[in-house]
Amino acid sequence: MKREILLTDDGSYTVSIPEINVTYHSTHGALQESVHIYIVSGLQYALPNIATETISVFEMGFGTGLNALLTLQEAIRLKRKIYYYTVELFPLMIEEAKTLQQDALLNIGNAAMQLHEAKWEEDVVLNEYFTLHKTKQSLLNLSLPTQFDVVYFDAFAPTDQPELWTEVVFANLYQHLNTNGVLVTYSSKGTVRRAMQAVCFEIEKIPGPIGKAEIVRAVKK
């Protein structure tokens, strides 16, 4: 399917697939959405309960790499080691990634392009605080390699990828979360929350970013 680069309201770029009318991020602002949902409501919320030297993050949907880039930025700011494992069946081409202009947006050297150019299917150490592992596998068939502290669940909407928002999928993620581990996602649909609750997640609806009334944070107790 044809992909297009789209400018969002906060000056950051996202990717659009016009054929199926989806965007990788909110058109109200890709950057503000990722910061609010995944960094503030996910990673920063979970940090007080993570005692290990290395924080483990799993991301469903590498996409534009923005969530990974913001997490790398947090790792450097906090001087905390992060192991970042992410799934993406249809990665962007390098030329597409360049047009997102993420390095200029965040003033973080060439980190964004390092993320996109990193080899697949192996651990890549980007700096002393951040190790990346990208895999081109389906979440439905994926055997997760370790336990995680935080999950960024950033698949396309339940109406577009219903097979990824099921009890089976959330049960697998629940089993691979450490105690007090946190899963955050932009979708607060009733079917999504019920699927999470069915596998014993404790669910909390919290205010969303601009253009989104509510998001969901799920915790493994």
Secondary structure as GFF3:
##gff-version 3
##sequence-region A 1 221
A	DSSP	beta_strand	4	7	.	.	.	ID=ss1
A	DSSP	beta_strand	13	17	.	.	.	ID=ss2
A	DSSP	three_ten_helix	18	20	.	.	.	ID=ss3
A	DSSP	beta_strand	22	23	.	.	.	ID=ss4
A	DSSP	alpha_helix	30	34	.	.	.	ID=ss5
A	DSSP	pi_helix	35	44	.	.	.	ID=ss6
A	DSSP	alpha_helix	45	46	.	.	.	ID=ss7
A	DSSP	three_ten_helix	47	49	.	.	.	ID=ss8
A	DSSP	beta_strand	54	60	.	.	.	ID=ss9
A	DSSP	alpha_helix	66	78	.	.	.	ID=ss10
A	DSSP	beta_strand	81	87	.	.	.	ID=ss11
A	DSSP	alpha_helix	94	99	.	.	.	ID=ss12
A	DSSP	alpha_helix	102	106	.	.	.	ID=ss13
A	DSSP	alpha_helix	111	117	.	.	.	ID=ss14
A	DSSP	beta_strand	123	127	.	.	.	ID=ss15
A	DSSP	beta_strand	130	135	.	.	.	ID=ss16
A	DSSP	three_ten_helix	139	141	.	.	.	ID=ss17
A	DSSP	beta_strand	148	153	.	.	.	ID=ss18
A	DSSP	three_ten_helix	162	164	.	.	.	ID=ss19
A	DSSP	alpha_helix	167	175	.	.	.	ID=ss20
A	DSSP	beta_strand	177	185	.	.	.	ID=ss21
A	DSSP	alpha_helix	190	198	.	.	.	ID=ss22
A	DSSP	beta_strand	202	207	.	.	.	ID=ss23
A	DSSP	beta_strand	214	219	.	.	.	ID=ss24
###
